């Protein structure tokens, strides 16, 4: 099981929950974990991944504190008990 930490800006898609537990095998890829999340919360995953299934440009995803893009992207292995943090960029000025 992995825990996806959801920032306040996206909690409207989780009924206010700050985290979502996703059942997935140990070592599943980040893509597989996000697919499982999408089965539970499709509106949330549309904010994380684009139409081709890639991470959206302005969304950062961390697996146990490591930027997934600096690891293996969507192929990053997610160990059991991992914490996945989703951080959308915030614009303004």
Order of alpha helices (4+ residues) and beta strands (2+ residues): beta-beta-beta-alpha-alpha-beta-beta-beta-beta
